[in-house]
């Protein structure tokens, strides 16, 4: 494996791409520390420290701490992700978008253009909402987060936050085009891992004071390694359906006749289900921060039951994840279209009649493996609650953040591997990164 890393330096183009990616990520992290004008940073930091279990804490994690500092990149890349998800969902109900999706490269460029417009619109809406909300917020001591509220602050905040998100969107596209890996995913990856050094330092501090024993820490580290291994194994897992193509004679040449397979991923939905589930289940706690608890006594009960660590929260969280795994898989993968394409090019699954029967068979297989993937995603996302609230582990491990970090790391390593193999060098492993069947 060390030899594989040494081979990276032997490929000038790959080395240049990696260096460009690192520079762009450094620019992103630098931008996370540039504050938005007109905000009291100390009062804002104290406000966020009390709201880690709400949507504020979730979005702050994805923005790499930029939201809690209300920097120019406070919105992060989430408006772009939201716009992308909305466009994907609309392709199911709007025929024009569905037609664009099937037009290849030109259609993809048009959808990307619409996604950019949607990102700017969502950034303006979210930026205005945040500006209004900040004017009404105050720190624990009663100090105002926005000392001088008004339309001047609101317009400035909207322009600043929208420009920050637009710059991040451009930065991600530049990384994808001129760097290595998916730029948007790497920006989220960089935001999540930014808090890792502080967690390591805090853990060693607690070990030094005797609050954590070395034996307990060794068990936790072994568990972490095992969980990462399981995630890598399942994310590479596929159910390969054998497909046979009939022989066709075109002119004097014979085409087809080869055997291949249709790969169905165990976790087709990726990290979207836990993001949706977290957003919905944290919404009541977020609303409660803006309402008077004495005026709505029932709201306190709802917030208590929907707080991380409570058994009701865990059960609802798991149900939402399973639901969104099936929902988003249905949006991403259409068995009818796959069956029609196979029939069009003379392909068939041995023992299954082409057309409707093939679509039903693929849907049946996909339903079974999606259930396995949903249980796996639920287990990984519930893990932080067990570690923090049951075992008193002093740092966050698992959940959506871990799925994103491992998934992005795997995707980036695969792209580096592909560059190395095309230049006749061995990859990180001598036999390459194979697929699990």
C-alpha positions as CSV (number, residue, x, y, z in Angstrom):
1,X,0.0,0.0,0.0
2,X,2.9,2.4,0.8
3,X,4.2,1.6,-2.7
4,X,0.9,2.7,-4.1
5,X,1.2,6.1,-2.4
6,X,4.7,6.4,-3.8
7,X,3.4,5.9,-7.3
8,X,1.2,9.0,-7.0
9,X,4.3,11.2,-7.2
10,X,5.4,9.5,-10.4
11,X,2.3,10.8,-12.3
12,X,2.6,14.6,-12.8
13,X,-1.1,15.0,-13.9
14,X,-2.4,13.1,-10.8
15,X,0.0,15.0,-8.5
16,X,-1.2,18.3,-10.0
17,X,-4.9,17.3,-9.5
18,X,-4.4,16.3,-5.9
19,X,-2.5,19.5,-5.1
20,X,-5.2,21.6,-6.8
21,X,-7.9,19.8,-4.7
22,X,-6.0,20.5,-1.4
23,X,-5.5,24.2,-2.3
24,X,-9.3,24.6,-3.0
25,X,-10.2,22.8,0.3
26,X,-7.8,25.1,2.1
27,X,-9.5,28.1,0.6
28,X,-12.9,26.7,1.7
29,X,-11.7,26.3,5.3
30,X,-10.2,29.8,5.3
31,X,-13.6,31.2,4.2
32,X,-15.3,29.4,7.1
33,X,-13.5,31.8,9.5
34,X,-14.5,35.1,7.7
35,X,-17.4,36.5,9.8
36,X,-20.6,38.0,8.4
37,X,-20.7,41.8,9.2
38,X,-23.1,43.0,11.9
39,X,-23.1,40.0,14.3
40,X,-21.8,39.6,17.8
41,X,-19.7,36.4,17.6
42,X,-19.5,35.7,21.3
43,X,-23.3,35.8,21.8
44,X,-23.8,33.6,18.7
45,X,-21.3,31.0,19.9
46,X,-23.1,30.8,23.3
47,X,-26.4,30.4,21.5
48,X,-25.3,27.5,19.4
49,X,-23.6,25.7,22.3
50,X,-27.0,25.2,23.8
51,X,-28.7,23.9,20.6
52,X,-26.5,21.0,19.5
53,X,-29.5,18.6,19.4
54,X,-31.5,20.7,16.9
55,X,-31.4,21.5,13.2
56,X,-28.8,24.2,14.0
57,X,-26.4,21.5,15.2
58,X,-27.0,19.3,12.2
59,X,-26.4,22.1,9.6
60,X,-23.5,23.4,11.6
61,X,-21.8,19.9,11.3
62,X,-22.3,19.9,7.5
63,X,-21.0,23.4,7.2
64,X,-17.8,22.6,9.2
65,X,-18.7,25.0,12.0
66,X,-19.3,27.9,9.7
67,X,-22.9,28.3,10.8
68,X,-22.1,28.6,14.5
69,X,-19.5,31.3,13.6
70,X,-22.0,32.8,11.0
71,X,-19.2,33.2,8.5
72,X,-19.7,34.1,4.9
73,X,-20.0,30.4,4.1
74,X,-22.5,29.8,6.9
75,X,-25.1,28.2,4.5
76,X,-22.4,25.8,3.3
77,X,-23.2,23.7,0.3
78,X,-26.6,22.5,1.7
79,X,-28.7,24.8,-0.7
80,X,-27.0,23.1,-3.6
81,X,-27.7,19.7,-2.2
82,X,-31.3,20.6,-1.5
83,X,-31.7,22.0,-5.1
84,X,-30.2,18.8,-6.5
85,X,-32.6,16.6,-4.5
86,X,-35.6,18.8,-5.5
87,X,-34.6,18.5,-9.2
88,X,-34.3,14.7,-8.9
89,X,-37.7,14.5,-7.3
90,X,-39.2,16.7,-9.9
91,X,-37.9,14.6,-12.8
92,X,-40.4,11.9,-11.6
93,X,-43.5,14.2,-12.0
94,X,-42.4,16.7,-14.7
95,X,-42.1,15.1,-18.2
96,X,-39.8,17.9,-19.5
97,X,-37.2,17.2,-16.8
98,X,-37.5,13.5,-17.3
99,X,-36.9,14.0,-21.0
100,X,-33.8,16.1,-20.2
101,X,-32.5,13.4,-18.0
102,X,-32.5,10.9,-20.9
103,X,-30.9,13.3,-23.4
104,X,-27.3,12.5,-22.2
105,X,-24.7,15.1,-21.8
106,X,-26.7,18.1,-23.1
107,X,-29.6,17.2,-20.8
108,X,-27.3,16.9,-17.8
109,X,-25.8,20.3,-18.5
110,X,-29.3,21.8,-18.6
111,X,-30.3,20.2,-15.3
112,X,-27.1,21.4,-13.8
113,X,-27.9,24.9,-14.9
114,X,-31.4,24.7,-13.3
115,X,-29.7,23.3,-10.1
116,X,-27.5,26.4,-10.0
117,X,-30.5,28.7,-10.3
118,X,-32.3,26.8,-7.6
119,X,-29.3,27.0,-5.4
120,X,-29.2,30.8,-5.6
121,X,-33.0,31.1,-5.0
122,X,-32.8,28.8,-1.9
123,X,-29.7,30.7,-0.6
124,X,-31.6,34.0,-0.8
125,X,-34.6,32.5,1.0
126,X,-32.6,30.8,3.7
127,X,-30.3,33.8,4.0
128,X,-33.3,36.1,4.6
129,X,-34.8,33.7,7.1
130,X,-31.5,33.5,9.0
131,X,-31.2,37.3,9.1
132,X,-34.7,37.7,10.5
133,X,-34.1,34.9,13.0
134,X,-30.7,36.3,14.1
135,X,-32.4,39.7,14.9
136,X,-34.8,38.0,17.3
137,X,-32.2,35.8,19.0
138,X,-30.1,36.6,22.1
139,X,-27.3,34.9,24.0
140,X,-27.7,33.2,27.4
141,X,-26.9,36.6,29.1
142,X,-29.5,38.5,27.1
143,X,-27.0,40.1,24.8
144,X,-28.3,40.6,21.2
145,X,-26.7,38.6,18.5
146,X,-27.4,41.4,16.0
147,X,-26.6,44.7,17.8
148,X,-28.0,46.9,15.0
149,X,-31.0,45.1,13.4
150,X,-32.9,46.4,10.4
151,X,-33.1,46.2,6.6
152,X,-29.5,47.2,6.2
153,X,-28.3,44.1,8.1
154,X,-30.9,41.9,6.3
155,X,-29.8,42.9,2.8
156,X,-26.1,42.7,3.7
157,X,-26.6,39.2,5.3
158,X,-28.5,37.9,2.3
159,X,-25.9,39.1,-0.2
160,X,-23.0,37.8,1.9
161,X,-24.5,34.3,2.5
162,X,-25.7,33.9,-1.1
163,X,-22.3,34.9,-2.4
164,X,-20.6,32.5,0.0
165,X,-22.8,29.6,-1.2
166,X,-22.4,30.5,-4.9
167,X,-18.6,30.6,-4.4
168,X,-18.7,27.2,-2.7
169,X,-20.7,25.8,-5.6
170,X,-18.2,27.1,-8.1
171,X,-15.4,25.8,-5.9
172,X,-16.9,22.3,-5.9
173,X,-17.3,22.3,-9.7
174,X,-13.7,23.4,-10.1
175,X,-12.5,20.5,-7.9
176,X,-14.6,18.0,-9.9
177,X,-13.3,19.3,-13.2
178,X,-9.7,20.1,-12.4
179,X,-9.0,18.2,-9.2
180,X,-9.7,14.7,-8.0
181,X,-13.0,13.3,-6.7
182,X,-16.4,14.9,-6.5
183,X,-16.0,18.5,-5.4
184,X,-19.3,18.9,-3.6
185,X,-18.8,15.7,-1.6
186,X,-15.2,16.7,-0.7
187,X,-16.4,20.1,0.6
188,X,-18.8,18.3,2.9
189,X,-16.1,15.8,3.8
190,X,-13.7,18.6,4.7
191,X,-16.3,20.3,6.9
192,X,-17.1,17.2,8.8
193,X,-13.4,16.1,9.5
194,X,-12.5,19.7,10.5
195,X,-13.7,18.8,14.1
196,X,-11.7,15.6,14.3
197,X,-8.4,17.1,15.6
198,X,-10.3,18.8,18.5
199,X,-12.0,15.5,19.4
200,X,-8.7,13.7,19.5
201,X,-7.1,16.4,21.7
202,X,-10.1,16.3,24.0
203,X,-10.0,12.5,24.3
204,X,-6.3,12.5,25.3
205,X,-7.1,15.3,27.8
206,X,-9.8,13.1,29.4
207,X,-7.4,10.1,29.5
208,X,-4.8,12.3,31.2
209,X,-7.3,13.3,33.9
210,X,-8.4,9.7,34.4
211,X,-12.0,10.3,33.3
212,X,-11.4,7.7,30.5
213,X,-9.4,4.5,31.1
214,X,-7.0,3.3,28.4
215,X,-8.7,-0.1,28.4
216,X,-12.1,1.5,27.7
217,X,-10.5,3.7,25.0
218,X,-8.9,0.6,23.3
219,X,-12.4,-1.1,23.2
220,X,-13.9,2.1,21.6
221,X,-11.1,2.3,19.0
222,X,-11.6,-1.4,18.1
223,X,-15.3,-0.8,17.7
224,X,-14.6,2.3,15.5
225,X,-12.3,0.2,13.2
226,X,-14.9,-2.6,13.0
227,X,-17.7,-0.1,12.1
228,X,-15.6,1.5,9.4
229,X,-14.9,-2.0,8.0
230,X,-18.6,-2.9,8.0
231,X,-19.4,0.4,6.2
232,X,-16.8,-0.2,3.5
233,X,-18.0,-3.8,3.0
234,X,-21.6,-2.9,2.7
235,X,-21.1,0.2,0.5
236,X,-19.2,-2.0,-2.0
237,X,-21.8,-4.8,-1.7
238,X,-23.8,-5.6,-4.8
239,X,-26.5,-8.1,-5.9
240,X,-25.4,-9.1,-9.4
241,X,-28.3,-10.2,-11.6
242,X,-27.0,-12.2,-14.6
243,X,-28.1,-10.8,-17.9
244,X,-27.7,-12.6,-21.3
245,X,-27.8,-10.8,-24.6
246,X,-29.1,-12.7,-27.7
247,X,-27.0,-12.8,-30.9
248,X,-28.0,-10.5,-33.7
249,X,-26.9,-10.4,-37.3
250,X,-26.5,-6.9,-38.8
251,X,-25.3,-7.1,-42.4
252,X,-22.4,-9.5,-42.4
253,X,-21.5,-9.1,-38.7
254,X,-22.9,-10.8,-35.6
255,X,-23.4,-8.8,-32.5
256,X,-24.4,-9.7,-28.9
257,X,-24.2,-13.1,-27.4
258,X,-22.2,-12.1,-24.3
259,X,-23.1,-12.6,-20.7
260,X,-23.0,-9.7,-18.2
261,X,-24.7,-8.7,-15.0
262,X,-26.9,-6.0,-13.6
263,X,-25.4,-4.6,-10.4
264,X,-27.8,-3.6,-7.6
265,X,-26.2,-1.8,-4.7
266,X,-27.2,-2.8,-1.2
267,X,-27.4,0.9,-0.2
268,X,-28.8,2.5,-3.3
269,X,-30.2,5.6,-1.5
270,X,-26.8,6.5,0.0
271,X,-26.8,9.1,2.8
272,X,-30.0,10.9,1.8
273,X,-32.4,8.9,4.1
274,X,-30.7,9.8,7.4
275,X,-30.4,13.5,6.3
276,X,-34.1,13.7,5.5
277,X,-35.0,11.7,8.7
278,X,-32.8,14.0,10.9
279,X,-34.2,17.1,9.4
280,X,-37.8,16.1,10.1
281,X,-37.3,14.7,13.6
282,X,-35.3,17.7,14.7
283,X,-37.8,20.2,13.4
284,X,-40.0,20.3,16.6
285,X,-37.0,21.0,18.8
286,X,-35.9,23.8,16.5
287,X,-39.4,25.4,16.5
288,X,-39.4,25.1,20.3
289,X,-36.4,27.5,20.5
290,X,-38.6,30.3,19.0
291,X,-41.7,29.7,21.1
292,X,-42.5,30.4,24.8
293,X,-42.4,27.0,26.6
294,X,-44.8,28.3,29.3
295,X,-47.4,29.1,26.7
296,X,-47.1,25.7,25.1
297,X,-46.6,23.1,27.9
298,X,-47.2,20.2,25.5
299,X,-44.3,21.3,23.4
300,X,-41.9,20.5,26.2
301,X,-43.2,17.0,26.3
302,X,-42.8,16.6,22.5
303,X,-39.3,18.0,22.6
304,X,-38.3,15.7,25.5
305,X,-39.5,12.6,23.6
306,X,-37.9,13.7,20.4
307,X,-34.5,14.5,22.0
308,X,-31.5,12.3,20.9
309,X,-31.0,9.4,23.4
310,X,-34.7,8.9,24.1
311,X,-36.2,5.6,23.0
312,X,-39.1,7.3,21.1
313,X,-36.6,9.4,19.2
314,X,-34.6,6.3,18.2
315,X,-37.7,4.4,17.1
316,X,-39.1,7.2,15.0
317,X,-35.6,7.9,13.5
318,X,-35.3,4.3,12.4
319,X,-38.8,4.2,10.9
320,X,-38.1,7.4,8.9
321,X,-34.7,6.1,7.7
322,X,-36.3,2.8,6.4
323,X,-39.1,4.8,4.7
324,X,-36.8,7.2,3.0
325,X,-34.5,4.4,1.9
326,X,-37.3,2.8,-0.1
327,X,-38.6,6.2,-1.3
328,X,-35.3,7.5,-2.6
329,X,-34.4,4.2,-4.1
330,X,-37.7,4.3,-6.0
331,X,-36.8,7.8,-7.3
332,X,-33.3,6.8,-8.3
333,X,-33.9,3.4,-9.8
334,X,-36.8,2.5,-12.1
335,X,-37.1,-1.2,-12.8
336,X,-39.5,-0.7,-15.7
337,X,-37.0,1.5,-17.6
338,X,-34.2,-1.0,-17.0
339,X,-36.4,-3.9,-18.2
340,X,-37.4,-1.9,-21.3
341,X,-33.8,-1.0,-22.2
342,X,-32.7,-4.6,-21.8
343,X,-35.5,-5.8,-24.1
344,X,-34.7,-3.1,-26.6
345,X,-31.1,-4.4,-27.0
346,X,-32.0,-8.1,-26.9
347,X,-31.1,-8.7,-23.2
348,X,-32.9,-11.0,-20.8
349,X,-32.4,-12.5,-17.4
350,X,-32.1,-16.3,-17.7
351,X,-35.4,-18.0,-16.6
352,X,-37.3,-14.7,-16.7
353,X,-39.5,-13.5,-19.6
354,X,-38.5,-10.0,-21.0
355,X,-40.7,-7.0,-20.3
356,X,-43.1,-6.9,-17.4
357,X,-41.9,-10.1,-15.7
358,X,-38.3,-8.8,-15.8
359,X,-39.4,-5.5,-14.2
360,X,-41.2,-7.3,-11.5
361,X,-38.3,-9.6,-10.8
362,X,-35.8,-6.7,-10.5
363,X,-38.2,-4.8,-8.3
364,X,-38.6,-7.8,-6.0
365,X,-34.8,-8.3,-5.7
366,X,-34.3,-4.5,-5.2
367,X,-37.0,-4.5,-2.4
368,X,-35.3,-7.3,-0.5
369,X,-31.8,-5.8,-0.6
370,X,-33.1,-2.3,0.1
371,X,-34.4,-3.6,3.4
372,X,-31.0,-4.9,4.3
373,X,-29.5,-1.6,3.3
374,X,-32.0,0.3,5.4
375,X,-31.3,-1.8,8.5
376,X,-27.5,-1.2,8.0
377,X,-28.0,2.6,7.6
378,X,-30.3,2.7,10.7
379,X,-27.7,0.8,12.8
380,X,-24.9,3.1,11.8
381,X,-27.0,6.2,12.5
382,X,-28.2,5.0,15.9
383,X,-24.6,4.1,17.0
384,X,-23.7,7.7,18.2
385,X,-26.7,7.7,20.6
386,X,-25.5,4.4,22.1
387,X,-21.9,5.6,22.4
388,X,-22.7,9.1,23.8
389,X,-25.8,8.5,25.9
390,X,-25.3,4.9,27.1
391,X,-21.5,4.4,27.1
392,X,-20.6,8.1,27.8
393,X,-18.1,8.3,25.0
394,X,-16.9,12.0,24.9
395,X,-17.0,12.4,21.1
396,X,-19.4,12.0,18.2
397,X,-18.8,8.8,16.1
398,X,-21.1,7.2,13.6
399,X,-24.3,8.5,11.9
400,X,-24.7,10.4,8.7
401,X,-21.3,12.1,9.1
402,X,-19.4,8.7,9.2
403,X,-21.3,7.4,6.2
404,X,-20.4,10.6,4.2
405,X,-16.8,10.5,5.3
406,X,-16.2,6.8,4.4
407,X,-18.2,7.1,1.2
408,X,-16.3,10.1,-0.1
409,X,-13.0,8.6,0.9
410,X,-13.8,5.4,-1.0
411,X,-15.0,7.3,-4.1
412,X,-11.9,9.5,-4.1
413,X,-9.5,6.6,-3.6
414,X,-11.2,4.8,-6.5
415,X,-10.6,7.8,-8.8
416,X,-7.0,8.0,-7.7
417,X,-6.7,4.2,-8.3
418,X,-8.2,4.6,-11.8
419,X,-5.7,7.3,-12.7
420,X,-2.8,5.2,-11.5
421,X,-3.9,2.0,-13.3
422,X,-4.4,4.0,-16.6
423,X,-0.7,5.0,-16.3
424,X,0.3,1.3,-15.9
425,X,1.1,1.7,-12.2
426,X,-0.3,-0.6,-9.5
427,X,-3.0,0.9,-7.4
428,X,-3.0,1.1,-3.6
429,X,-3.5,-2.7,-3.5
430,X,-1.8,-5.1,-5.8
431,X,-5.1,-6.6,-6.9
432,X,-7.0,-3.3,-6.9
433,X,-10.1,-2.5,-5.0
434,X,-12.5,-5.3,-5.9
435,X,-16.3,-5.5,-5.5
436,X,-18.1,-7.6,-3.0
437,X,-20.7,-9.8,-4.5
